[in-house]
């Protein structure tokens, strides 16, 4: 039986979701920049400007990710309120957040398996 090589790419999940990871890396790469809920939404979800529904969904996703990172003590910010919505301004990394940002940038995100397999379809 002939052996065939078919590389398989496997995504490796991190401790945080895609949005949380993007916020950590953005804050690490842009120290001193504006970094509130709205700014992060425009920077990380630029397609959200297309419709009110997309904007609302992106806002909720970014806000949830910020709150998740605050709970994990990786970021801090000034909590504000407008029209019944809570949002954050002046979001910055904590020391723990800086360390986690570096780990997220360096972590392996994909593994490629290249194992010879028997050819069963010839």
Helices and strands as residue ranges (DSSP letters): E 3-5, E 8-11, H 18-29, H 37-44, G 46-49, H 52-71, E 75-82, E 85-93, H 95-106, E 110-113, E 116-118
